[in-house]
Amino acid sequence: MPARAGARPGGDGERRGHRGAARPDGRRGKPVVAAFTHRARIRPDFLEHAPTVVQTQGAVLLQNLGSELGLVLNPGSAYGFELSSEHVAAVLRDFRPAEPGELDADGSAGSAGE
């Protein structure tokens, strides 16, 4: 999952959130990190403002957000949504990591164990 800290949609300052974090709806508030489920979902205007992309696993990203950051997944996309810092904490609390026997040969959670 490519992650983009502080990415700015559209390039206009009004769409930026608290402390410069991306806000897809123009609201100001708690800081969030923009992340994408695939490199192809990153709009060119995001790359103009923050060209560095880091690829990681979603669980690793969530575990490293800390208690103050939320997450915007696929901002600017029909598939996008936001998780507040409280929602991130709930996901980390309520879901367990996949066990090695539940992973496909490539290490992804998939059909193994079904």
N, C-alpha and C positions, 0 to 999 in steps of 0.2 A: 504494500500500500504506500504509494508516494505521499509524503507529508510535506507541507509547506507552511512553516511558521511565519506569521505576519503577512501572508500573501494578501494582495489588495485587488479585489474585483473591480474591473472597469477603470481603475486609476483615479477616480474622483474621491477627494478627501471626505466627503459626506458619507461615503459608504464604509468608512473605516470605523472599527469599534474602539473601545477603551484600550489604551496603550498600543494603538496601531494594529490591533488584530482584525482579521477579516470578519465582516458581518454581512451576510448575503442579503439581508432585508433592510439595511440602513440604520438599524437600531444601535444605540450606544449602550454599553453595559460591560459585563464581565468579559475578560479576554478569552479568545478561542483560537484554536489552531486549525488551519485549513488542511484537509487531507483528501486524497483521491483514491478510488479503488483501482484505478489503472491510469497509466501515463496518458493514454488517449483522451481521458476525461478532463485533463488540465487545459483550460482555455488559453489561447495565445496571450491575451491581455494579462493573465496572472504571471506568465513567464517573463513578460516585459518588466514587471516590477520586482519579481523575486525569482531569478532564473535558476537557482540551485534547487535540485530535487533530490530527496533522500528516499530510498525505497526500504521499507521495513514491514514486518508483520503487524497486523492490526492490534493484536494483544500486546505486543511490545510497545506500540505507540500509546495505547491507553494506560499501561502500567507506568509510563514515564511522563505523563502529563502533569502529575502532581495534583494537589487538591484545589487549585484555583483556576485551572484551565478547562474550558469546554472544547468541543470538537465540532467543526462544520465538515461534514462528509460530502464530497462532490458539490461544492458551492457553485451556483449558477447553472446547475443541471436539473433536469426533471427528476433525476434520481437522488437529489441532494436533500440533506436534512441536518439538523443541529442537535447535538447532545450538550446540555449544560454540564457544568462541573459536578452537579448533583447526580445527573444521569450517568455520567462516566463512573462515579463512585458506586452507583447501584449496579452497573454492568460488572464492574470488578468484584463486587460483593456477591452477586447472584449467579455468576457463571464461572465454572471451573475451567482450567486449561485442558485441552485435549490430551489424552493419555497416548503414549507412543503407539500402542496397538490400534488406536483409532485414526491414525494418520495414513494417507496414501503413501506410496513409495517415494514420491517427490517431497514428502514432508508436509503436504497440505491436508487440511481437514476435508475429507470427501466421503467417498462411499465405503471406505474401509470400516469394518465392524458392523455393517448394516446387514 
